[in-house]
Amino acid sequence: MKDYKDIWIKWLALLEMKTEFRIEILDSLHDETKAGFDSITKISTEQLTADLENEAPRPTKCDVVSSPLSAAELKSAEAEHSIHPRSINVPWCSAKEDKDFWKEILSTIEALLSFSVWGGYMLFMIAKSIDPVKERLHEIKSSSDLGNKWIENYQKDQSKSLISEINPILSLFLEQGKQGRMNQLLLAHPEITKKSYKEIKQIEKFLYWAALQGYILGLLEIKLYKESKYKK
């Protein structure tokens, strides 16, 4: 039976490690694994950014419309999809300003997504009692096919069959890790609290997705290794 308390403590300690120790672990991984981290980070960053920028603008303290649109103006605007109907004295922030905000904090979000992928991968390794440095994972030849294997599973069912293999308790750990990354984002950019609930949930969703995919990379890497040993 797994000692989940021990796994949790070790994982949290790992996430709090100094940067140089985390870099040592990262350097011990196979190049294909590191490329997988980069790809998942890129995919999640681009999709999240697109989703956030496509959100309709909403009331803020940007400016105030002093008079409502006339019926004729409203009809024209709706036909052209050029503006949104606005009521008297309702503050309104432009879509452009909303997009600019997300661009400003993009580097922070991308860094947290990248950390989430690595964190998910390392949770798998800790749960399996695998030390990447001691096991010299960068030398495992079967990992060369890791990228293709991940794409294959994602195209098949968006990795749902692999996600179903994740222990429910470990999945809860990933959920908690997601909240930790979200707290980091809030500390770095407290103004994000002014954003909508839907936007915040989108960020949380992708932080969790990135961690899940990192876990799956670890799972696939060990599956490939076992398959290669069996073939021999």
N, C-alpha and C positions, 0 to 999 in steps of 0.2 A: 504493500500500500504506500502511495506517495505521501511524503511529509510536506503538505502544502504550505504550512507555516514556514518551514525552512526554505522552500522555493521562493515564497513571497519576500522573506527577509533578504535572501541572497540577490534577488532581482532588484529590489529597492536599493540595496547597497551598490549594486552595479550601476544603476542609473545615476547615483550620486557621486560616482567616482570622478576623480580629476580627469581633465581632458587628455593628458598624456597617457593615462592607463587605458582609456577608451580607444585612443589611437593605436596603441599596441595591439589591442584585440582586433581592431579593424584591419591592421596590416597583416595579421595572421590568417586572414580569410582569403579564399580563392578569388581571383580576379573576376570570375563570372558571378560570384556572389555579390561582390561590391558593385558590379555593373547592374545587377538586379536591384540593389538598393537605389541606385541612381535612377533607374527606369521607373520604379514604382513612385519615387519621390516626384519625378517629372510629370508622370501621368496624373497623380493626385493633385499636384499644384496647379497644373493647367486646367483640369476639370473644375476644381474648387474655385479658381479665379474666374472662370467663365460663368459659373453658376452665380457667384456673388455679384459680378458686374451686370448680369442680366436681371437682377432683382429690380423691381420698380421702385423709384424714389418714394419717400414717405415724409410726413411732416417732421421738420426739425426747426432750429432757430436760425435758419439761413436768411430768409426774407419774408415779408408779409405782403400778401395780395390784398389790396384795400377795397376791391370791388369784385363781385362775382361776374362770371362770363355771361353774356347774353345768350338767349336760346340759339340765335343764328351763329354766334361765335362757337358755341359748344358743338353744334351740329357740324360745322366746318372743321373744327379741330378733331372731332372723332373720325370724320371721313378721311382726314389726312394722316391720322395717327401721329400728329406733330406735338401735341401737348396733352396734359391730363386735366380733366375738369377739376376746378378748385373752388372752394366755398369762401365766403367773405371772411377776412381776417384770419385765414389759416396759413401758418408758416409752411414754407415748402422749399426743399433742397433739391437742386438739379441732379439729374442722373450723372452728369459729368463729374460733379463734386463727389458723389458716392464712389464712382470708379476711381477717382484720384486717391481717395482714402485707402481703398484696398491695394492700390499700387504702392502706396507708401509703406504698408506693413507686409508686403509680399515676401520680403527677404526673411522676416521673422517667422511667418507661416511656413515657408519652405524649409527653414532650418528645423522647425518643430515636426514637420512631416517626415523629414529625413531621420530625425532622432527616433520618431515613432516606429519607422521601419526597422531600424537597428534594434530598438528595444523589443519589438515583437520577435525578431530573430533570436535574440539572446534569451528571451523567456523560454523558447523551445529548447535551446541548448542547456539551460540550467535545469529544466524539467527532465531532460535526458541525461543529466550529469556529464555533459560533454564540455571540456575546456578547449576552446578553439586554438589557443596558443600551444598547449601541451600536445594536443592531437594533430597539430600541424595541418589544419584543414586546407591550407593553400596548396598542399601537395597532392590532394585527392583528385585523380584524373577524371573520375566520373562527374565531377562538378562542372566540367566543361560544357555539359549539355543542360545545365540548370536553367538557363534563359529560355531555351526552346521548350523545356518541360513546363515551365511556369506559363508561357504563352499558350501552350497546348491545353492545359487545364483551364485557363481563364476563358479561352474561346469555346471550350466544350460546355461549361455551365457556370462561368464566372467563379470558378473554384469552389462552388457550393458543396461538392462532394468531399473536398478536402477540409472545408470549414466544419463539416459535420463530424470530422474526426477529432476536432479540438476538444479537449476535456472542458466541460462546462465551468469548472472552477478556474481553470487557466484563462478561459474566455472572460470571466469576471475580472481577473487580474488585468487583462488588456483594457477592459472598460475603465478600471481605476487608473491605469496608466494614462489613458486618454484624458481623464479629468486633470491629472497632473500637468500635462502639456497645455491644457486649456488655461489652467491657473498661471502658467508661465506667460502665456500670451496676454492675459489680463493685466499682469504685473508690468509687462513691457509696454502695453498700449491700453491703459485704463479707459481711454475714450471709446473703446470698442463696446463698452456697456451701453452706449447710446444706440447701438444697432438693434435691428429687429430680432425677435426670438427665432424666426426662421433662418436668418443669416447665422446666428450663433450655433444653431443646431446643424447647419450645413458644415461648419468648421469642425464641430465635434464628430460628425459622421465620417469625414475624411481622415481625421486623426485616428479614429478607430479602424477605418479601412486600411490605412497605411500599416498600422501595427499588425493587423490580421495577415496582410500580405507578407510582411516580414516573417511572421511565424510560419507561414506556408512555405516560404523560401527555405527555411531551416528543415521543415518536414520533408520537402522534396529532395533536398540535398542528401539527407540521410537515406531516403528511399532509393535514390540513384546509387548511392554507395553500396547498400545492401544487395541491390540487384546485380551490380557489377561483381560483387564477391560471389554471389550465387552462380553466376554464369561461368565463373572460373572452376 
